[in-house]
Structures are given as C-alpha cells and as structure tokens.
Amino acid sequence: MRVMQEIKKESGIRLQKARNDAGYSLTKMSAAMNGELAPSRISNYEQGTRMMTVPTAIAVSDLLGVSPAYLLVIDESLSPFD
C-alpha cells in the first residue's frame, strides 16, 4: 500500500507541474477536455487521493504534451516521442 501511495503522490506532482507548465488552471483544463474531467477530479489526482486510469492519462497527456507513462510514474521521460 505504501508504494501505491507514493506513486499516487508522484503522479499528482507530475500532473500539477505539467498542467501549470501548459498554462492551465483546473477550470480551464477541465473545459479544454470538454468537461470529461471535473476540476475537482483533476485536483484529486494532483493531491494523490485518486490515480488516473490509463485512458485518462492518455487523454490528459495529449492535452498537456507529456507522456502518459510519465504521468503514471512508469517512465521518467516527459516526451511522448522519446
């Protein structure tokens, strides 16, 4: 369990950094995703209380221009093209 908590925390840190780097507020990111993710859900991911599913990580990574594997703490590479 402890390892999963650490992964959720790191995933949240990475998501928040990628979102901020892309210039999105929680509300603007939600709107850019056509409301598929509520701002509160994004916040839950960033706080490490929830973990993104693979399809969600793919959609979010497309918007933010990072690798889904990076967001899911599977890989350290930011770029989806590495």
N, C-alpha and C positions, 0 to 999 in steps of 0.2 A: 504494500500500500504506500509506503513512504516514497518509493521510487516513482510511482504514478503521480503522487502529489508534487514531486519535484519537476516532473515532465510537464504537468499542467501549468505550474508556475512559470517555467521557462518558456513554454508555448505562449502564455499570456504576455510575457515581457517582449517576446519577438513580435507578436501581433501588434501590440501597442506601438512599438518602435516603427514597424513598417507602416502602420496607419498614420502616425504622426509625420513620418518622412514623406508620405504621399500627400500630406496636407488635408487629411480628412478628420473632421470631428466625428463623434459617434453617430450623430444625427445625419450628417452628410454621407457617411459611409453606408448607413442603412438605406438612405434614399438612392445612392448610386447602385445599390444591389436590388433596386425595385422593391424595397421593403421585405425581402426574403429573410433578412436578419434584423430583428428589432435592436435598437440601440442598447437596451438592457441585456440582450443576449450577447452582443459584442462585448459589453462591459463584463459580463460573467466570464467570458473566455479570457479577457485580459486580466481579471482578478484571480484566475486559476481555479474558479469554482466549478467550471464546466470545461470539457475538452471538445474541440471541433471534431466532427466526423471527417472522413476522407473527402466525400463530395463537397462538404462545406469548405474545407481547407483549399480544395482546388478552385472553387468559385472565388474565395477571398484572395487567394494568391494571384488569380488572373487580374483582379481589380487593383491589387497593390503592387504587382510586378515583382513578386518574390516567388520562391519555390514553395510548393505545398509541403515538401519534405522538410524544408527549413521551419515552416510554421508548426509542423507536427513534431519537431525535435528529433527527426530521423537523420538529418544531414545538417552540416554547418554551412553549406553553400546557399547564399542568398538568391543567386540567379537560377531561374528555371532552365537556363540554357547551358549550364556548366556540365 
